[in-house]
Amino acid sequence: MLDLARAMEASRLQIFRMVSLPHALPAIFSGLKVSITLAVVGAVVGEFVGSNSGIGFVLQRSIGTFELPTMFAALVILAAIGVLLFWVLDVIERWAIPWHASQRQDFIVAA
């Protein structure tokens, strides 16, 4: 593809926009999906260490005082936030790269 774009005398910007970026988007979205879930974990750990409010603080306090319903409620909220953010990113990925094999309906790996 790069050789073809160079043979067609495409500029560096055109090569980036038409060849490099579309080929890099699947890897970019894979990294974003991993990082968005880890960001939720990082925020909670940050609230464990040095916060007086937030879901992580509530989770830590409820674990320390054995308030199991509050603890499970905080865990469910954190799981819902992680799933929601992952789903939003998945929708954006489907919109941004509909041609990729991961977005095709006939591309289902047999278990």
DSSP file (Angstrom, degrees, kcal/mol; ACC not computed):
  #  RESIDUE AA STRUCTURE BP1 BP2  ACC     N-H-->O    O-->H-N    N-H-->O    O-->H-N    TCO  KAPPA ALPHA  PHI   PSI    X-CA   Y-CA   Z-CA
    1    1 A M     >        0   0    0      0, 0.0     4,-2.6     0, 0.0     5,-0.2   0.000 360.0 360.0 360.0 -40.9    0.0    0.0    0.0
    2    2 A L  H  >  +     0   0    0      2,-0.2     4,-2.5     1,-0.2     5,-0.2   0.929 360.0  48.8 -64.4 -43.3    2.8    2.4    0.8
    3    3 A D  H  > S+     0   0    0      1,-0.2     4,-2.5     2,-0.2    -1,-0.2   0.902 111.6  50.1 -62.7 -39.8    4.6    1.6   -2.5
    4    4 A L  H  > S+     0   0    0      2,-0.2     4,-1.9     1,-0.2    -2,-0.2   0.924 110.8  48.7 -64.2 -43.9    1.3    2.2   -4.3
    5    5 A A  H  <>S+     0   0    0     -4,-2.6     5,-2.4     1,-0.2    -2,-0.2   0.892 113.0  47.8 -63.9 -38.9    0.7    5.5   -2.6
    6    6 A R  H ><5S+     0   0    0     -4,-2.5     3,-1.6     1,-0.2    -1,-0.2   0.893 109.8  52.6 -68.2 -37.8    4.2    6.6   -3.4
    7    7 A A  H 3<5S+     0   0    0     -4,-2.5    -2,-0.2     1,-0.3    -1,-0.2   0.828 106.8  52.8 -65.5 -30.8    3.9    5.5   -7.0
    8    8 A M  T 3<5S-     0   0    0     -4,-1.9    -1,-0.3    -5,-0.2    -2,-0.2   0.339 118.2-117.5 -85.1   7.7    0.7    7.6   -7.2
    9    9 A E  T < 5 +     0   0    0     -3,-1.6    -3,-0.2     1,-0.2     2,-0.2   0.876  49.6 174.6  58.6  44.3    2.8   10.6   -5.9
   10   10 A A      < -     0   0    0     -5,-2.4    -1,-0.2    -6,-0.1     2,-0.0  -0.525  30.6-115.4 -77.1 147.6    0.8   11.0   -2.7
   11   11 A S     >  -     0   0    0     -2,-0.2     4,-2.5     1,-0.1     5,-0.2  -0.273  28.9-103.6 -75.1 169.0    2.0   13.5   -0.2
   12   12 A R  H  > S+     0   0    0      1,-0.2     4,-2.3     2,-0.2     5,-0.2   0.885 123.7  50.9 -62.3 -38.2    3.2   12.5    3.2
   13   13 A L  H  > S+     0   0    0      2,-0.2     4,-2.8     1,-0.2    -1,-0.2   0.907 110.3  48.7 -65.5 -42.1    0.0   13.7    4.8
   14   14 A Q  H  > S+     0   0    0      2,-0.2     4,-2.8     1,-0.2     5,-0.3   0.899 110.8  50.6 -65.0 -39.9   -2.1   11.8    2.3
   15   15 A I  H  X>S+     0   0    0     -4,-2.5     4,-2.1     2,-0.2     5,-2.0   0.917 113.4  45.9 -63.4 -42.6   -0.1    8.6    2.9
   16   16 A F  I  <>S+     0   0    0     -4,-2.3     5,-2.9     3,-0.2    -2,-0.2   0.942 118.1  42.1 -63.8 -46.9   -0.6    9.1    6.7
   17   17 A R  I  <5S+     0   0    0     -4,-2.8    -2,-0.2     1,-0.2    -1,-0.2   0.857 125.2  32.5 -70.6 -36.8   -4.3    9.8    6.3
   18   18 A M  I  <5S+     0   0    0     -4,-2.8    -3,-0.2    -5,-0.2    -1,-0.2   0.715 135.4  12.6 -96.4 -23.0   -5.1    7.1    3.7
   19   19 A V  I  X5S+     0   0    0     -4,-2.1     4,-1.6    -5,-0.3    -3,-0.2   0.756 123.3  41.8-120.2 -58.8   -2.6    4.3    4.6
   20   20 A S  I  ><S+     0   0    0     -5,-2.0     4,-1.4     1,-0.2    -4,-0.2   0.939 114.8  45.6 -66.9 -50.6   -0.8    4.5    7.9
   21   21 A L  H >><S+     0   0    0     -5,-2.9     4,-1.7     1,-0.2     3,-0.5   0.931 112.1  49.7 -63.4 -48.0   -3.7    5.7   10.2
   22   22 A P  H 34 S+     0   0    0      0, 0.0    -1,-0.2     0, 0.0    -2,-0.2   0.867 112.9  48.6 -60.2 -33.2   -6.3    3.2    8.9
   23   23 A H  H 3< S+     0   0    0     -4,-1.6     4,-0.3     1,-0.2    -2,-0.2   0.754 113.8  46.9 -76.4 -22.5   -3.9    0.4    9.4
   24   24 A A  H <X S+     0   0    0     -4,-1.4     4,-2.2    -3,-0.5     3,-0.4   0.675  89.9  84.7 -89.4 -19.2   -2.9    1.5   12.9
   25   25 A L  H  X S+     0   0    0     -4,-1.7     4,-2.8     1,-0.2     5,-0.3   0.865  84.9  54.3 -57.8 -42.1   -6.5    2.1   14.1
   26   26 A P  H  > S+     0   0    0      0, 0.0     4,-1.9     0, 0.0    -1,-0.2   0.922 112.4  44.4 -59.1 -41.0   -7.2   -1.6   15.2
   27   27 A A  H  > S+     0   0    0     -3,-0.4     4,-2.2    -4,-0.3    -2,-0.2   0.879 112.4  52.8 -68.8 -37.0   -4.0   -1.6   17.4
   28   28 A I  H  X S+     0   0    0     -4,-2.2     4,-2.1     1,-0.2    -1,-0.2   0.935 110.8  46.3 -62.9 -46.2   -4.9    1.9   18.8
   29   29 A F  H  X S+     0   0    0     -4,-2.8     4,-2.3     2,-0.2    -1,-0.2   0.855 109.3  54.9 -67.6 -33.7   -8.4    0.7   19.7
   30   30 A S  H  X S+     0   0    0     -4,-1.9     4,-1.8    -5,-0.3    -1,-0.2   0.930 110.1  46.8 -62.7 -44.0   -7.0   -2.5   21.3
   31   31 A G  H  X S+     0   0    0     -4,-2.2     4,-2.5     1,-0.2    -2,-0.2   0.882 111.2  51.7 -64.1 -38.3   -4.7   -0.4   23.5
   32   32 A L  H  X S+     0   0    0     -4,-2.1     4,-2.4     2,-0.2    -1,-0.2   0.890 107.2  52.9 -66.3 -38.3   -7.6    2.0   24.4
   33   33 A K  H  X S+     0   0    0     -4,-2.3     4,-1.0     2,-0.2    -1,-0.2   0.901 113.2  43.2 -65.1 -39.6   -9.8   -0.9   25.5
   34   34 A V  H  X S+     0   0    0     -4,-1.8     4,-1.7     1,-0.2    -2,-0.2   0.930 116.4  47.5 -68.8 -44.2   -7.1   -2.3   27.8
   35   35 A S  H  X S+     0   0    0     -4,-2.5     4,-1.9     1,-0.2    -2,-0.2   0.812 104.4  59.0 -71.4 -29.5   -6.2    1.1   29.2
   36   36 A I  H  X S+     0   0    0     -4,-2.4     4,-1.1     2,-0.2    -1,-0.2   0.881 108.7  44.7 -70.4 -34.8   -9.8    2.3   29.8
   37   37 A T  H  X S+     0   0    0     -4,-1.0     4,-1.6    -5,-0.2    -1,-0.2   0.886 113.8  50.0 -73.3 -37.4  -10.4   -0.7   32.2
   38   38 A L  H  X S+     0   0    0     -4,-1.7     4,-2.6     1,-0.2    -2,-0.2   0.800 103.8  60.6 -69.2 -27.0   -7.1   -0.2   33.9
   39   39 A A  H  X S+     0   0    0     -4,-1.9     4,-2.3     2,-0.2    -1,-0.2   0.883 102.7  51.1 -66.3 -37.5   -7.8    3.5   34.3
   40   40 A V  H  X S+     0   0    0     -4,-1.1     4,-2.0     2,-0.2    -2,-0.2   0.930 111.6  47.3 -63.8 -44.2  -10.9    2.6   36.4
   41   41 A V  H  X S+     0   0    0     -4,-1.6     4,-2.5     1,-0.2    -2,-0.2   0.914 111.6  51.4 -62.2 -42.7   -8.7    0.3   38.6
   42   42 A G  H  X S+     0   0    0     -4,-2.6     4,-2.3     1,-0.2    -1,-0.2   0.875 108.2  51.4 -63.2 -38.4   -6.1    3.1   38.9
   43   43 A A  H  X S+     0   0    0     -4,-2.3     4,-1.9     2,-0.2    -1,-0.2   0.901 110.8  48.3 -65.3 -39.8   -8.7    5.6   40.0
   44   44 A V  H  X S+     0   0    0     -4,-2.0     4,-2.0     2,-0.2    -2,-0.2   0.920 111.3  49.3 -67.2 -42.8  -10.0    3.3   42.6
   45   45 A V  H  X S+     0   0    0     -4,-2.5     4,-1.9     1,-0.2    -2,-0.2   0.897 109.5  53.2 -63.0 -39.2   -6.5    2.6   43.9
   46   46 A G  H  X S+     0   0    0     -4,-2.3     4,-2.2     1,-0.2    -1,-0.2   0.877 108.9  48.9 -62.2 -37.1   -5.8    6.3   44.0
   47   47 A E  H  X S+     0   0    0     -4,-1.9     4,-0.7     1,-0.2    -1,-0.2   0.813 107.2  56.5 -72.6 -29.2   -8.9    6.8   46.1
   48   48 A F  H  < S+     0   0    0     -4,-2.0     3,-0.2     2,-0.1    -2,-0.2   0.931 113.1  41.0 -60.5 -44.6   -7.8    4.0   48.4
   49   49 A V  H  < S+     0   0    0     -4,-1.9    -2,-0.2     1,-0.2    -3,-0.1   0.932 133.0   2.7 -76.8 -49.3   -4.5    5.8   49.1
   50   50 A G  H  < S+     0   0    0     -4,-2.2     2,-0.3    -5,-0.2    -1,-0.2  -0.298  94.0 101.3-144.3  58.3   -5.4    9.4   49.5
   51   51 A S     <  -     0   0    0     -4,-0.7     3,-0.1    -3,-0.2    -4,-0.0  -0.981  43.1-161.8-141.2 154.3   -9.0   10.4   49.3
   52   52 A N  S    S+     0   0    0     -2,-0.3     2,-0.3     1,-0.0    -1,-0.1   0.268  83.7  28.5-111.9   6.9  -11.8   11.3   51.6
   53   53 A S  S    S+     0   0    0     -6,-0.1     4,-0.3     0, 0.0     3,-0.1  -0.957  77.5  75.3-155.2 170.1  -14.5   10.7   49.1
   54   54 A G  S  > S-     0   0    0     -2,-0.3     4,-2.2     1,-0.1     5,-0.2  -0.326  85.3 -69.7 108.2 168.9  -15.3    8.6   46.0
   55   55 A I  H  > S+     0   0    0      1,-0.2     4,-2.6     2,-0.2     5,-0.2   0.878 129.2  53.8 -67.3 -38.1  -16.2    5.0   45.3
   56   56 A G  H  > S+     0   0    0      2,-0.2     4,-2.5     1,-0.2    -1,-0.2   0.898 109.4  48.3 -63.3 -40.0  -12.8    3.7   46.2
   57   57 A F  H  > S+     0   0    0     -4,-0.3     4,-2.7     2,-0.2     5,-0.2   0.921 112.2  48.8 -64.9 -43.9  -13.0    5.4   49.6
   58   58 A V  H  X S+     0   0    0     -4,-2.2     4,-2.5     1,-0.2    -2,-0.2   0.902 111.9  50.1 -62.0 -41.1  -16.5    4.0   50.2
   59   59 A L  H  X S+     0   0    0     -4,-2.6     4,-1.9     2,-0.2    -2,-0.2   0.927 112.3  46.2 -63.4 -46.0  -15.2    0.5   49.2
   60   60 A Q  H  X S+     0   0    0     -4,-2.5     4,-2.0     1,-0.2    -2,-0.2   0.912 114.4  47.5 -64.4 -43.1  -12.2    0.7   51.5
   61   61 A R  H  X S+     0   0    0     -4,-2.7     4,-1.7     1,-0.2    -1,-0.2   0.899 111.8  49.9 -65.9 -40.3  -14.3    2.0   54.5
   62   62 A S  H  <>S+     0   0    0     -4,-2.5     5,-2.3    -5,-0.2     4,-0.4   0.837 109.7  51.1 -70.5 -31.2  -17.0   -0.6   54.0
   63   63 A I  H ><5S+     0   0    0     -4,-1.9     3,-0.8     3,-0.2    -1,-0.2   0.912 110.6  49.6 -67.7 -41.6  -14.5   -3.4   53.9
   64   64 A G  H 3<5S+     0   0    0     -4,-2.0    -2,-0.2     1,-0.2    -1,-0.2   0.815 117.6  38.8 -67.5 -30.8  -12.9   -2.1   57.1
   65   65 A T  T 3<5S-     0   0    0     -4,-1.7    -1,-0.2    -5,-0.1    -2,-0.2   0.299 109.9-118.2-103.6   9.3  -16.3   -2.0   58.9
   66   66 A F  T < 5 +     0   0    0     -3,-0.8     2,-1.4    -4,-0.4    -3,-0.2   0.835  56.1 156.5  58.2  37.5  -17.7   -5.2   57.4
   67   67 A E     >< +     0   0    0     -5,-2.3     4,-2.3     1,-0.2    -1,-0.2  -0.701  14.6 177.4 -89.4  84.0  -20.6   -3.4   55.6
   68   68 A L  H  > S+     0   0    0     -2,-1.4     4,-2.8     1,-0.2     5,-0.3   0.870  72.2  52.8 -64.0 -41.1  -21.1   -6.1   53.0
   69   69 A P  H  > S+     0   0    0      0, 0.0     4,-2.0     0, 0.0    -1,-0.2   0.918 112.7  45.7 -61.8 -39.6  -24.1   -4.5   51.2
   70   70 A T  H  > S+     0   0    0      2,-0.2     4,-2.3     1,-0.2    -2,-0.2   0.897 112.5  51.6 -66.8 -39.8  -22.3   -1.2   50.8
   71   71 A M  H  X S+     0   0    0     -4,-2.3     4,-2.3     1,-0.2    -1,-0.2   0.938 112.1  44.8 -62.5 -47.4  -19.1   -3.1   49.6
   72   72 A F  H  X S+     0   0    0     -4,-2.8     4,-2.5     1,-0.2    -1,-0.2   0.858 111.1  54.3 -67.9 -33.3  -21.0   -5.1   47.0
   73   73 A A  H  X S+     0   0    0     -4,-2.0     4,-2.3    -5,-0.3    -1,-0.2   0.918 109.5  47.7 -64.0 -42.4  -22.9   -2.0   45.9
   74   74 A A  H  X S+     0   0    0     -4,-2.3     4,-2.4     2,-0.2    -2,-0.2   0.899 111.8  50.2 -65.1 -39.8  -19.6   -0.2   45.3
   75   75 A L  H  X S+     0   0    0     -4,-2.3     4,-2.5     2,-0.2    -2,-0.2   0.900 110.4  49.5 -64.9 -39.9  -18.2   -3.2   43.4
   76   76 A V  H  X S+     0   0    0     -4,-2.5     4,-2.5     2,-0.2    -2,-0.2   0.906 111.1  49.7 -65.5 -40.8  -21.3   -3.3   41.2
   77   77 A I  H  X S+     0   0    0     -4,-2.3     4,-2.4     2,-0.2    -2,-0.2   0.922 111.8  48.2 -64.1 -43.0  -21.0    0.4   40.5
   78   78 A L  H  X S+     0   0    0     -4,-2.4     4,-2.3     2,-0.2    -2,-0.2   0.911 112.4  48.6 -63.7 -41.5  -17.3    0.0   39.6
   79   79 A A  H  X S+     0   0    0     -4,-2.5     4,-2.6     1,-0.2     5,-0.2   0.909 111.0  50.8 -64.0 -41.1  -18.0   -2.9   37.3
   80   80 A A  H  X S+     0   0    0     -4,-2.5     4,-2.6     2,-0.2    -2,-0.2   0.895 109.6  50.4 -64.5 -39.7  -20.8   -1.0   35.6
   81   81 A I  H  X S+     0   0    0     -4,-2.4     4,-2.5     2,-0.2     5,-0.2   0.935 112.2  47.4 -62.9 -45.7  -18.6    2.0   35.0
   82   82 A G  H  X S+     0   0    0     -4,-2.3     4,-2.2     1,-0.2    -2,-0.2   0.920 114.6  45.4 -61.7 -44.8  -15.9   -0.3   33.5
   83   83 A V  H  X S+     0   0    0     -4,-2.6     4,-2.6     2,-0.2    -1,-0.2   0.907 113.0  50.8 -66.3 -41.5  -18.4   -2.1   31.3
   84   84 A L  H  X S+     0   0    0     -4,-2.6     4,-2.5    -5,-0.2    -2,-0.2   0.929 111.7  46.3 -63.1 -45.9  -20.0    1.1   30.2
   85   85 A L  H  X S+     0   0    0     -4,-2.5     4,-2.1     2,-0.2    -1,-0.2   0.905 113.5  49.5 -63.7 -40.6  -16.8    2.8   29.2
   86   86 A F  H  X S+     0   0    0     -4,-2.2     4,-2.1    -5,-0.2    -2,-0.2   0.911 111.3  49.7 -63.0 -42.4  -15.7   -0.4   27.4
   87   87 A W  H  X S+     0   0    0     -4,-2.6     4,-2.4     2,-0.2    -2,-0.2   0.907 109.1  51.2 -64.5 -42.6  -19.0   -0.5   25.5
   88   88 A V  H  X S+     0   0    0     -4,-2.5     4,-2.1     1,-0.2    -1,-0.2   0.919 111.6  47.9 -60.7 -43.0  -18.7    3.2   24.5
   89   89 A L  H  X S+     0   0    0     -4,-2.1     4,-2.3     1,-0.2    -1,-0.2   0.867 109.6  53.2 -66.0 -35.8  -15.3    2.6   23.2
   90   90 A D  H  X S+     0   0    0     -4,-2.1     4,-2.4     2,-0.2    -2,-0.2   0.896 108.4  49.8 -65.8 -40.0  -16.5   -0.5   21.3
   91   91 A V  H  X S+     0   0    0     -4,-2.4     4,-1.8     2,-0.2    -2,-0.2   0.913 111.1  49.1 -63.9 -42.4  -19.3    1.5   19.6
   92   92 A I  H  X S+     0   0    0     -4,-2.1     4,-2.6     1,-0.2    -2,-0.2   0.902 110.6  51.3 -63.5 -40.1  -16.7    4.2   18.6
   93   93 A E  H  X S+     0   0    0     -4,-2.3     4,-2.8     1,-0.2    -2,-0.2   0.917 107.9  51.4 -63.4 -43.2  -14.5    1.4   17.2
   94   94 A R  H  < S+     0   0    0     -4,-2.4    -1,-0.2     1,-0.2    -2,-0.2   0.863 114.4  44.7 -61.6 -35.0  -17.3   -0.1   15.2
   95   95 A W  H  < S+     0   0    0     -4,-1.8    -2,-0.2    -5,-0.2    -1,-0.2   0.886 116.8  44.5 -74.4 -38.8  -18.0    3.4   13.8
   96   96 A A  H  < S+     0   0    0     -4,-2.6    -2,-0.2     1,-0.2    -3,-0.2   0.852 127.0  23.1 -79.1 -35.7  -14.4    4.2   13.1
   97   97 A I    ><  +     0   0    0     -4,-2.8     3,-1.1    -5,-0.2    -1,-0.2  -0.522  63.5 152.6-131.8  68.1  -13.2    1.0   11.5
   98   98 A P  T 3  S+     0   0    0      0, 0.0    -1,-0.1     0, 0.0    -2,-0.1   0.708  73.3  61.4 -69.7 -17.2  -16.2   -0.9   10.1
   99   99 A W  T 3  S+     0   0    0     -3,-0.1     5,-0.1     5,-0.0    -5,-0.1   0.615  79.5 108.0 -83.1 -12.5  -14.0   -2.6    7.5
  100  100 A H  S X  S-     0   0    0     -3,-1.1     3,-1.7     1,-0.1     4,-0.5  -0.319  78.5-120.7 -72.3 150.7  -11.8   -4.4   10.0
  101  101 A A  G >  S+     0   0    0      1,-0.3     3,-0.9     2,-0.2     6,-0.2   0.789 110.0  63.4 -61.4 -29.9  -12.1   -8.2   10.4
  102  102 A S  G 3  S+     0   0    0      1,-0.2    -1,-0.3     6,-0.0    -2,-0.1   0.689 103.1  50.3 -69.2 -15.9  -13.1   -7.8   14.1
  103  103 A Q  G <  S+     0   0    0     -3,-1.7    -1,-0.2    -6,-0.2    -2,-0.2   0.515  86.7 103.6 -99.4  -7.1  -16.2   -5.9   13.1
  104  104 A R    X   -     0   0    0     -3,-0.9     3,-0.6    -4,-0.5    -5,-0.0  -0.501  66.0-141.8 -78.0 145.7  -17.5   -8.4   10.5
  105  105 A Q  T 3  S+     0   0    0      1,-0.2    -1,-0.1    -2,-0.2    -4,-0.0   0.804 100.9  55.0 -74.9 -29.9  -20.4  -10.6   11.4
  106  106 A D  T 3  S+     0   0    0      1,-0.2     2,-1.2    -3,-0.0    -1,-0.2   0.495  86.6  87.8 -82.7  -2.0  -19.0  -13.6    9.6
  107  107 A F    <   +     0   0    0     -3,-0.6     2,-0.5    -6,-0.2    -1,-0.2  -0.600  55.0 142.9 -96.1  72.2  -15.7  -13.4   11.5
  108  108 A I        -     0   0    0     -2,-1.2     2,-0.4     0, 0.0    -3,-0.0  -0.962  46.7-134.7-116.9 124.0  -16.7  -15.5   14.5
  109  109 A V        -     0   0    0     -2,-0.5     2,-0.2     1,-0.1    -2,-0.1  -0.628  22.9-123.5 -79.9 127.1  -14.0  -17.8   16.0
  110  110 A A              0   0    0     -2,-0.4    -1,-0.1     1,-0.1     0, 0.0  -0.486 360.0 360.0 -71.3 137.0  -15.3  -21.3   16.7
  111  111 A A              0   0    0     -2,-0.2    -1,-0.1     0, 0.0    -2,-0.0   0.464 360.0 360.0 -83.7 360.0  -14.9  -22.3   20.3
